[in-house]
Amino acid sequence: MLICNGFAQGSRLLLQVLAAAGYRRLAVEDPSDDELRAVAAAAGLESVGIPVLEAGLDVEALERSGADVVLVTAAHQFPTGAVTSAQTRSALIEWATRREALIIEDDYDAEYRYDREPIGAMQGLAPDRVAYAGTASKTLAPGLRLGWLILPERLVEPMATAKFVDDRGSSVLDQLTFADFVARGEFDRHLRRMRPRYRLLRDTLVGQLAEKVPDLRPVGVSAGLHVMTWLPPDLTERDVTRAARERGVGVYGLRPYWVQNAGPEGLVFGYGSVTGPAVVEGIDLLADAIAAVRK
Ligand SMILES: Cc1ncc(COP(=O)(O)O)c(C=O)c1O
């Protein structure tokens, strides 16, 4: 296990090490977080977008892509919230094994699930083919900059070297404090405390949307700290996010997340750092913004 300054550093070092080892093409979920593609390009890797279906990545498209490494947010896809089915997970592992490829499993919000049983990490099924990435950013605080990679044996040495060269190692004080927090059971207590709070916020958000803007359909709501909705054809992300911003509400469009071609329009709502009353007020203002756009 390699401790790093969040997924940001872990993924950057991993892509650099993979590029140096001869990997050429990174497959990413389409849509997905846009920052990683820039990091991949800087490392000399080509990125290719693979559509995300309801059951996770389209493995047939992955087969055709010629990629030798794929990044998945399998437990709760960012931003669609899709949960990768057991069948798709097996197909991914089968692909990686046959192609001698690597799966990067970004398990960024795995601890917050509300309506379903936790899903085991793919890493446990194929430790040789999966690099697992965990982070304290969603469970504790993004400011901690604490993440961890569980790596296939062959990548441990080059990654440890890359980390040492990059910054001589993550803050020992932070690591010891976190280890103590875990050892005393405080981390588990924190998760048990936060799960119902986030679930209530999620319920408030979904309920408010259904009541005040029923034609925004939320998807992928069963886990995590964000919800995505598709937009009806008469609304555009640009108009809605702008009108919302003018009223002090931060909702985000999907556009930056599309990789290959811009897909349908949608909105992403984060609820990790807001209160219940703020959600109610925010959706009131959003409804007002949408009414104004439709005038
Ligand atoms: C898709 C995804 N992966 C990983 C992370 C975590 O990144 P980091 O550990 O660098 O804060 C985030 C954001 O918190 C994210 O949205």
The ligand as a Tripos MOL2 file, in Angstrom:
@<TRIPOS>MOLECULE
LIG
   16    16     1     0     0
SMALL
NO_CHARGES

@<TRIPOS>ATOM
      1 C1        -14.0980   10.8880   -9.0440 C.3       1 LIG1
      2 C2        -13.2510   11.2950   -7.8820 C.ar      1 LIG1
      3 N1        -12.2090   10.5420   -7.5390 N.ar      1 LIG1
      4 C3        -11.4140   10.8590   -6.4840 C.ar      1 LIG1
      5 C4        -11.6590   11.9850   -5.7330 C.ar      1 LIG1
      6 C5        -10.7590   12.2770   -4.5720 C.3       1 LIG1
      7 O1         -9.6150   12.9740   -4.9460 O.3       1 LIG1
      8 P1         -8.5560   13.3970   -3.8270 P.3       1 LIG1
      9 O2         -8.2880   12.1520   -3.0040 O.co2     1 LIG1
     10 O3         -7.3290   13.8350   -4.5570 O.co2     1 LIG1
     11 O4         -9.1470   14.4870   -3.0030 O.co2     1 LIG1
     12 C6        -12.7220   12.8180   -6.0750 C.ar      1 LIG1
     13 C7        -13.0250   14.0520   -5.3220 C.2       1 LIG1
     14 O5        -13.0550   14.1250   -4.1410 O.2       1 LIG1
     15 C8        -13.5450   12.4620   -7.1680 C.ar      1 LIG1
     16 O6        -14.5930   13.2280   -7.5240 O.3       1 LIG1
@<TRIPOS>BOND
     1     1     2 1
     2     2     3 ar
     3     2    15 ar
     4     3     4 ar
     5     4     5 ar
     6     5     6 1
     7     5    12 ar
     8     6     7 1
     9     7     8 1
    10     8     9 2
    11     8    10 1
    12     8    11 1
    13    12    13 1
    14    12    15 ar
    15    13    14 2
    16    15    16 1
@<TRIPOS>SUBSTRUCTURE
     1 LIG1         1 GROUP 0 **** ****
